[in-house]
Amino acid sequence: MPEFNIVEHTCDLCVVGGGLAGCMAAIRAGELNESVILVDKSNPERSGCTATGTDHIWAYFPEIQKAEGVSLDDLVEDHIQSLAKGLINKEIIHYIAATAYDRILDLERFGMKMRYADSTLPGNFRLQYQLHSCRNTLHFDGRDVKRVLTEQVRKRGVKVADRVMINDLLVHDGQVAGAVGYGTRDGKLHVFHAKAVIMAAGRPNRLYKTFSGLVFNTRMPPALTGDGKAAMFRAGVELINMEFVSIPGRWSSKNLVRGGGLPGGSYQPCGIGVNGLDEVIRPRNHEMGRWQGPATPFGTDKTFMGELKAGRGPIYADMSWGSQQDQTYMHWAIANEGSGSCFHHLNQQYGIDFRKHKIELWPLEPEHSAAAAGGPIIDGKCQTSLPGLFAAGDEAGGVPQSVVPGALTMGHLAGESAVAFAKQMTHVPQDGNFDTLLDFSSQVKTRAHGDAWQEAQSFIQNVMSDYNIAYRSGTMAQRGIDSLAYLKQNMRLGAANPHEMTHCLEMRNLIECGEIIFRGTIERRESRFRIFTRLDCPERDDANFFCFLGQRLEGERVVFQKHTP
Amino acid sequence: MPPIIDQDLCHCCGTCYDMCPQDIFGFREDEIPTVDYPDECWYCGACVLDCPVDAVRLRLPLQMRIVPSSANYGEPGTDEADALRKAAAFSRSVTEP
């Protein structure tokens, strides 16, 4: 067994993941408690989905929504029925809708620009239509949101442990006792003893083959490899709905993958969708401030995939439309969306001009998030099934399309709840076993001619893409489980340095997530709107499966449990 | 290599190394950072944004280049978009398979 330099940390609250949710949790917790540590796999100033920005957040804007005749309950009901088809944690979505506006005011207080003189709406907000039937998605200067939030984290005396990948939770006496992880640069094992833990490590990416064939050319951050979900599962925490998946994940610019919801989203009000015959399949949203149209301005009855399958491809986003003011607005929104300013930087270098060129779109790899929303089941305080462990943002299960407001509000709530939990504990538990992590990482470190982590990454992506997408069924999922078992038994990964060790540890977590996904697939014997299709069970079965399907580890067994939403 | 550092502008502050969410840079004090893991670049542009002297640009490998196609170019200030909108039937979901 090689010597790992072990660094011990002690705190009341350990927040795992320094994205939007983790930073908001640390900020709120830091206001209430002096002993908080925020752990991030990278640098929270540029980590997570909003590393280089987010330009939008939905909320309930009382003055505007009331003028539309939409109450808070109306918005919540819209989200529950239209977006989640009833399968959602109702207490949490109500909390998100009710308090997202407060978190927007927080961001403003932190120095972020949220209001604009050219807006004719109350509050001078730039609002667009996005997810709901009312006009409630705020566009704002969000490019540097992570840098702003990290500053606020530090201002509250929270310690930041960056470049540490948390791999496992510590558990003692039936409750959480902390977390343990690996320094991605220093190669040390960092043990965080804590009274309470918030898990906010985001969504599991890198499970599926990318359409471009480049592993790291993804819409969502490739650094997020389901580390939180894997750690929680190993610790006996109950995870729900991991079998749900959005296929395709989204659509993006082809070759150079970007987000922003082309041609809607950040590309309003200039973008339209056209097919290979120059027919409009998604019309333009009109200018902000002059919109008088119906409540659901998106699209025609044609879909991108439908047009491709009908032989009328390729699909393009044409953003050449609109006035100069529209173009300026669009350019600004893109610049503030994640990886958006980089899109401008690259387009400039390679001669792409939205006024002259339309951008071909292509579907993206499947995603276990947003509409899918798998993760730990949480109560109304964001507590998971393990006492003292809380989850927030994309990490949490059962809140489809919570996205940016979900991260900010659940982070805030988890911060408060975790501090309250820690308060009733007299001391920080110093126990907790992490032998399996030590075993795995020691073997990887000492292996002289080990297998490259990239081989395991390809193997995993092949398994997930081959057995969990187009030909999904109970028997295919079982083959997926058997294949991942084969990989676990036969891979002999080796790492020459901490960077490679981090990737080897990511493989351990991706395999864990894959197994959970396949087991859930076998157990859920139905198909369900967009988020779950089984060829051998093509019908929806509400009588048996209108539920959150939970699975958790009890000793060596996996136990399933259904929860009514 | 995706990030390309202008050696004349770089003053070796290490900010790109500090910020990179993918940890692709190598850095030793007072030396120009190296791109140690170019294949792991996410093309987020944090290095481009945060370099205090604008010394970083990104290079796209060939298979990531956008192949341009001429836009239809709606005339600015006209209501051609409105005409198209009226001609189309509206529905909520547009990107479903």
Interface residues (C-beta under 8 A of the other chain):
Chain A: S42 N43 E45 R46 S47 G48 A51 T52 S82 R143 R163 T184 R185 S212 G213 L214 V215 F216 N217 T218 P221 P222 A223 I247 P248 R250 W251 S253 K254 N255 L256 G264 I272 G273 V274 D278 V280 I281 R282 P283 R284 H286 G293 P294 T296 P297 F298 G299 T300 D301 T303 F304 M305 G306 Y316 D318 M319 S320 W321 G322 S323 Q324 Q327 G338 S339 S341 C342 H345 L346 N347 Q349 Y350 G351 I352 F354 R355 K356 H357 K358 I359 E360 P363 H499 T502 R530
Chain B: D18 M19 C20 P21 Q22 D23 D36 Y37 D39 E40 C41 W42 Y43 C44 G45 A46 V48 L49 D50 R57 L58 L60 P61 Q63 M64 R65 I66 V67 P68 S69 S70 A71 N72 Y73 G74 P76 G77 E80 A81 D82 L84 R85 A87 A88 A89 F90 S91 R92 S93 V94 T95 E96 P97
